[in-house]
């Protein structure tokens, strides 16, 4: 397996469910409520956990690192958590914020950035729900632009677009990562807006930096950190952790006022910054271990 292929295994994880199926779940939720839709999803996930060996083994490989052991029941719970958060994403996109109990921790940092008029990079990961983070930002009137890669979630995104057409204007597509992509982000920062990037997964042929994570070496995307250094703006960490039932805990903490990657010791500085991110990501993953939504071999060696 090539280095690029090993690092970007997440792109090989096919999106599960047809467009019709996703819309069926939305309709079920609208007609009979969230609990009925969640019950239906648990039956679907049971089938998925039984027959999708790759997803189940990836879940168990992570759970052994996070919790010390892993059973089929734990993997099933892990996959159910992902399905429930995906359902809630659709509800957030429908504007049904009142259905949820959301606790914010550290939102004063973003409020301070907004009042200063300076833009910022928000670093997150596929941990919990960024849709919950976006909903919390909307309630605070914080303009957030999300950097996204639609390749393996096109059907889900089509439904989200239908539920909230205005949200599309807040997406910055990764595309081929060219100059237009960088300029779009710079323009957002110069307008004093926030740009959210999930910094755990590595794209094909993209640069990666190794860091300690959950007791082993893992590859993290270098691009978000190099981009933040080039923009010279403040960087914050943001996570929306699902706590069960209808509860979400939102976290925001300052990461660095400005990432500096001096030319002389660039790789060493980059390794230190990525390592610091990996440590904080592990901290939040251990707070809510079933919120980790990378169902592929995250620790595969290049």
C-alpha positions in Angstrom: 0.0 0.0 0.0 1.4 3.4 -1.0 1.9 6.1 1.7 -0.8 8.3 0.2 -3.3 5.4 0.1 -2.5 4.4 3.7 -3.0 7.9 5.0 -6.2 8.6 3.1 -8.1 5.3 3.9 -11.1 7.3 5.0 -11.9 8.2 1.4 -12.3 4.5 0.7 -15.1 4.2 3.3 -18.2 4.3 1.2 -21.2 6.4 2.2 -23.8 4.1 3.7 -27.5 4.5 2.7 -29.3 5.7 -0.3 -30.7 9.2 -0.7 -34.1 7.8 -0.4 -33.2 6.0 2.8 -31.8 9.2 4.4 -35.0 11.1 3.4 -37.1 8.2 4.9 -35.4 8.7 8.2 -36.0 12.4 8.1 -39.6 11.8 7.3 -39.9 9.2 10.1 -38.5 11.8 12.5 -40.8 14.5 11.4 -43.9 12.3 11.6 -43.2 10.2 14.8 -40.4 12.1 16.5 -36.7 11.7 17.2 -37.1 8.7 19.5 -38.8 6.6 16.8 -36.2 7.5 14.2 -33.4 6.6 16.7 -35.0 3.2 17.3 -35.2 2.5 13.6 -31.6 3.5 13.2 -30.5 1.1 15.9 -32.0 -1.8 13.9 -30.2 -0.6 10.8 -26.9 -0.2 12.7 -27.2 -3.7 14.1 -27.3 -5.1 10.6 -24.4 -2.9 9.6 -22.3 -3.9 12.6 -22.9 -7.6 11.9 -22.0 -7.5 8.2 -19.6 -4.6 7.7 -16.4 -6.2 9.1 -14.2 -3.3 8.2 -16.2 -0.8 10.2 -16.6 -3.1 13.2 -12.9 -3.9 13.3 -11.9 -0.3 12.9 -14.2 0.6 15.8 -12.8 -2.1 18.0 -9.2 -1.1 17.2 -9.9 2.4 18.4 -11.9 1.3 21.4 -9.0 -1.0 22.6 -6.8 2.1 22.6 -9.3 4.4 24.2 -10.9 2.0 26.7 -8.5 -0.9 27.0 -10.8 -3.5 25.5 -13.5 -3.9 22.9 -16.5 -6.2 22.4 -19.1 -6.5 19.7 -21.5 -4.6 22.0 -19.1 -1.7 22.4 -18.6 -1.5 18.7 -22.3 -1.5 18.2 -22.7 1.3 20.7 -20.0 3.2 18.9 -21.7 2.9 15.5 -25.1 3.8 17.1 -23.6 7.0 18.5 -22.4 7.9 15.0 -25.9 7.2 13.5 -27.6 9.3 16.2 -25.2 12.2 15.7 -25.8 12.0 12.0 -29.6 12.1 12.6 -29.2 15.1 14.9 -27.1 16.8 12.1 -30.3 16.7 10.0 -32.3 18.1 12.8 -29.9 21.0 13.4 -30.0 21.7 9.7 -33.8 21.8 10.0 -33.4 24.6 12.6 -34.8 22.4 15.4 -32.3 23.7 18.0 -34.9 23.7 20.8 -35.0 19.9 20.8 -31.5 19.9 22.3 -29.8 20.7 25.6 -26.5 22.4 24.6 -23.9 23.5 27.1 -21.2 25.9 26.0 -17.7 26.0 27.4 -15.3 28.7 26.3 -17.5 30.5 23.9 -16.2 33.8 25.4 -13.0 33.2 23.4 -14.9 33.4 20.1 -16.9 36.3 21.4 -13.7 38.2 22.2 -12.4 37.4 18.7 -15.6 38.7 17.1 -15.5 41.9 19.1 -11.9 42.5 18.1 -12.8 42.2 14.4 -10.1 39.6 13.8 -10.8 36.4 11.9 -9.6 33.0 13.2 -9.1 29.4 12.3 -11.2 26.8 14.3 -9.5 23.4 14.4 -11.6 20.4 15.0 -11.8 16.7 14.1 -14.2 14.0 13.3 -15.1 13.8 17.0 -18.7 14.5 18.0 -20.8 16.9 16.0 -19.6 20.0 14.2 -23.2 20.7 13.3 -23.8 21.3 17.0 -20.9 23.7 17.1 -22.3 25.6 14.1 -25.7 25.8 15.7 -24.1 27.2 18.9 -22.2 29.7 16.8 -25.4 30.8 15.0 -27.0 31.5 18.3 -24.1 33.8 19.1 -24.2 35.4 15.6 -20.7 34.2 14.9 -20.1 33.8 11.1 -18.4 30.4 10.6 -17.3 29.0 7.2 -16.7 25.3 7.1 -13.9 23.7 5.0 -15.4 20.4 3.7 -14.6 17.5 1.5 -17.9 16.1 0.0 -16.4 13.0 -1.7 -17.7 10.3 0.7 -20.8 12.0 2.0 -22.6 13.4 -1.0 -26.0 11.9 -0.3 -26.1 13.1 3.3 -24.9 16.6 2.2 -27.7 16.7 -0.5 -30.3 16.3 2.2 -28.6 18.9 4.5 -28.6 21.4 1.6 -32.3 20.8 1.0 -33.1 21.3 4.7 -31.0 24.4 5.0 -30.3 26.0 1.6 -28.6 29.0 3.2 -25.9 26.8 4.8 -24.3 26.2 1.4 -23.0 29.7 1.3 -20.9 28.9 4.4 -19.1 25.9 2.8 -15.6 26.1 1.3 -15.0 23.0 -0.7 -11.5 21.5 -0.5 -11.5 20.7 -4.2 -8.0 20.2 -5.4 -6.6 22.5 -2.6 -5.4 25.1 -5.2 -4.9 28.8 -5.1 -8.7 29.6 -5.2 -9.2 27.5 -2.1 -6.5 29.4 -0.2 -7.8 32.8 -1.4 -11.3 32.0 -0.3 -10.1 31.2 3.2 -7.9 34.4 3.3 -10.9 36.5 2.3 -13.0 35.1 5.1 -10.3 35.8 7.7 -9.8 39.3 6.4 -13.6 39.9 6.8 -13.2 39.0 10.5 -15.0 35.6 10.1 -14.2 32.2 11.4 -13.0 29.3 9.2 -13.5 25.8 10.6 -11.2 22.9 9.5 -11.2 19.3 10.6 -7.5 18.5 11.0 -7.4 14.8 11.7 -7.8 13.1 8.3 -5.1 13.2 5.6 -6.2 13.6 2.0 -4.7 11.7 -0.9 -1.2 12.9 -1.8 -1.4 15.5 1.0 1.3 16.2 3.4 1.1 14.4 6.8 2.9 14.8 10.1 3.3 12.0 12.6 2.3 12.4 16.3 1.6 10.3 19.3 -2.1 9.6 19.7 -3.8 7.1 22.0 -0.5 5.4 22.8 0.7 4.9 19.2 1.9 6.9 16.2 -0.7 8.3 13.8 -0.6 10.5 10.8 -2.3 13.9 10.9 -2.9 16.4 8.2 -0.2 19.1 8.0 -2.1 21.4 5.7 -4.4 23.1 8.3 -1.4 24.1 10.4 0.7 25.3 7.5 -2.3 27.3 6.2 -2.9 28.9 9.7 0.8 29.8 9.8 0.6 31.5 6.4 -2.5 33.5 7.4 -1.0 34.6 10.7 -4.3 34.5 12.5 -5.4 33.1 15.9 -6.2 29.5 16.1 -8.8 27.8 18.5 -9.8 24.3 19.1 -13.5 23.5 18.9 -15.4 20.3 19.7 -19.1 19.4 20.0 -19.4 16.3 22.1 -22.6 14.2 22.2 -23.4 13.2 25.7 -26.4 11.0 25.1 -30.1 11.6 24.8 -30.5 15.2 23.6 -27.4 16.7 25.3 -24.3 18.2 23.6 -21.3 19.9 25.3 -19.5 22.5 23.2 -15.9 23.2 23.9 -13.7 26.0 22.6 -10.2 26.8 23.8 -7.3 28.9 22.5 -4.7 26.9 20.7 -2.1 29.5 19.5 -2.3 33.2 18.9 -0.2 32.6 15.8 1.4 29.5 14.5 5.0 30.2 13.5 6.9 27.8 11.3 10.4 29.3 10.9 12.2 28.3 7.7 15.3 27.0 9.5 13.4 24.6 11.8 10.2 24.3 9.9 9.6 20.5 10.2 10.5 20.5 13.9 8.1 23.3 14.6 5.4 21.7 12.6 5.8 18.4 14.4 5.6 20.2 17.8 2.4 22.0 16.8 0.7 18.9 15.4 1.8 16.9 18.5 0.1 19.5 20.7 -3.1 19.3 18.6 -3.0 15.4 18.9 -2.6 15.7 22.7 -5.7 18.0 23.1 -7.7 15.8 20.6 -6.9 12.7 22.7 -8.0 14.6 25.8 -11.4 15.3 24.4 -11.7 11.8 22.8 -11.2 10.3 26.2 -13.9 12.5 27.7 -16.4 11.0 25.2 -14.8 8.0 23.6 -17.8 6.9 21.6 -17.7 10.2 19.7 -14.7 9.2 17.6 -16.0 8.9 14.0 -13.1 7.7 12.0 -14.1 4.2 10.9 -10.9 3.1 9.2 -7.4 2.2 10.3 -6.3 5.6 11.7 -3.0 4.2 12.9 -2.0 2.5 9.7 1.7 3.0 8.9 2.5 4.8 5.6 
